[in-house]
């Protein structure tokens, strides 16, 4: 048998065995710049996906060019995008799956949140996200630490310092309740417009994990950061459910395996990066304040008030008993 005949027989055999040599490209949207830890995670996921499918699945990541998180999610629902991302806070527009996680000062350590997400109750939350949005869960991206507050001209030490300030928030009842309880004016602004809003003085500050502050060069428009870790946010990576279901079973398994590995990899990567981000921001001129124990206690004093208020507003959507169980179960 000559070489060309052998190749033809081999290809026929592979196809008969259910293996395809064709490549499928998945359009993957990131809401942030390529250097941001969220994009780095999505790149890692694409790398793992290609390796696990022998190159049959290829991910093409679009950085910031397909819109903000809300546009990515609606694009994935419509089928114009295959894979996208949304923070648990912004997901509140579409599902109550993660409302309990949005509550302030719920987790004593950032990593405790991921322990919850990997529990039975966490699996139920993921299933609700899928049901409410019609999207397929792939994995969660870690920020490495929770949200802080950044301000343009006023250093924050205690809640009295934030009173009267307009703070950029995401559009959720939990965020509104938190900042009102501190005496601030919560002002919803889409992430893509936040830099300009700060630059022009439309808002006096923002709330964010430290990674996006660093990658987005927000130190150019905010001078102060207070390390509060008041909510343990994460980013949900999802896929168009019909697109996922149309893939061969082996490729669906490979995608989920790649997601599990990307999640574990990103948890370590993001945790390792936090101190580097903080050190670099200090070099750029940002002042980082670490509240003392008495100062921090003043910030956390709103916990019960906000929990009760939000539970009353969102009846049936937030289980306060569950929140207390989560809090008391942590060491």
Secondary structure by P-SEA (a helix, b strand, c coil): ccaaaaaaaaaaaaaaaccccbbbbbbbbbccccccaaaaaaaaaaaaaaaaacccbbbbbbccccccaaaaaaaaaaccccccccccccccccccccccccccccccccaaaaaaaacaaaaaaaaaaaaaccbbbcccccccccbbbbbccccccccccccccbbbbcccaaaaaaaaaacbbbbbbcccaaaaaaaacccccccccaaaaaaacccccccccccccccbbbbbbbcaaaaaaaccaaaaaaaaaaaaaaaaaaaaaaaaaaaaaaaaaaaabbbbbbbcaaaaaaaacaaaaaaaaaaaaacccccaaaaaaaaaacc
